[in-house]
Amino acid sequence: MERASAEIEQPGFWDKLDYAQKVVKEKKQMEDTILKWEKLDAGINDLKDMIELAEMEDDEGLADSILVDFDSLKNDIQALRL
């Protein structure tokens, strides 16, 4: 992604419009993928916190919420793997 960013900043980059559009599209796809992984990472950390909280407070009521969040994260990970 850094290569694409550096390339976009070069003088004359937009002179070859088809190529420039391809580079910009690829950069956007990389950024989107990174954002999705960051969202998953945050979700995993939130889930870990919920599990710790449920254990500390001996709160079995959080189990349903934890399972729903886990299933959602699992589906998101599977979608990214495709």
C-alpha positions in Angstrom: 0.0 0.0 0.0 2.9 2.3 0.7 4.2 1.7 -2.8 0.8 2.7 -4.3 0.6 5.8 -2.1 4.1 6.8 -3.1 3.4 6.2 -6.8 0.2 8.3 -6.6 2.2 11.2 -5.3 4.7 11.1 -8.2 4.5 13.9 -10.8 2.8 12.7 -14.0 1.0 9.8 -12.3 -2.3 10.8 -13.8 -0.8 11.1 -17.3 -1.6 7.4 -17.9 -5.2 7.5 -16.7 -6.1 3.8 -17.1 -3.0 2.8 -15.1 -3.6 5.5 -12.5 -7.2 4.3 -12.0 -6.0 0.7 -11.6 -3.5 1.8 -8.9 -6.0 3.9 -7.0 -8.5 1.0 -7.1 -6.0 -1.5 -5.8 -5.0 1.0 -3.0 -8.7 1.4 -2.1 -9.1 -2.4 -2.0 -6.1 -2.8 0.3 -7.4 0.0 2.6 -10.8 -1.7 2.8 -9.2 -5.0 3.6 -7.0 -3.5 6.4 -10.1 -1.8 7.9 -12.0 -5.1 7.9 -9.1 -6.8 9.7 -8.8 -4.0 12.2 -12.6 -4.2 12.9 -12.2 -8.0 13.4 -9.3 -7.4 15.8 -11.3 -4.9 17.8 -14.2 -7.3 17.9 -12.0 -10.1 19.1 -10.6 -7.9 21.9 -14.1 -6.8 22.9 -15.2 -10.5 23.0 -12.2 -11.3 25.2 -13.1 -8.5 27.5 -16.7 -9.8 27.7 -15.5 -13.3 28.6 -13.2 -11.9 31.3 -16.1 -9.8 32.7 -18.5 -12.8 32.7 -15.9 -14.9 34.5 -15.1 -12.2 37.1 -18.7 -11.5 37.8 -19.7 -15.2 37.4 -22.4 -13.9 35.0 -23.8 -16.7 32.9 -26.3 -14.2 31.4 -23.5 -12.8 29.2 -23.0 -16.3 27.6 -25.8 -15.7 25.0 -24.4 -12.4 24.0 -20.8 -13.8 23.8 -22.0 -16.6 21.6 -23.8 -14.2 19.2 -20.7 -12.0 19.0 -18.5 -15.1 18.5 -20.7 -16.4 15.6 -20.7 -12.9 14.0 -16.9 -12.7 14.2 -16.6 -16.2 12.8 -18.8 -15.3 9.9 -16.8 -12.1 9.2 -13.6 -14.0 9.2 -14.9 -16.6 6.9 -16.1 -13.9 4.5 -12.7 -12.3 4.5 -11.0 -15.7 3.7 -13.1 -16.0 0.5 
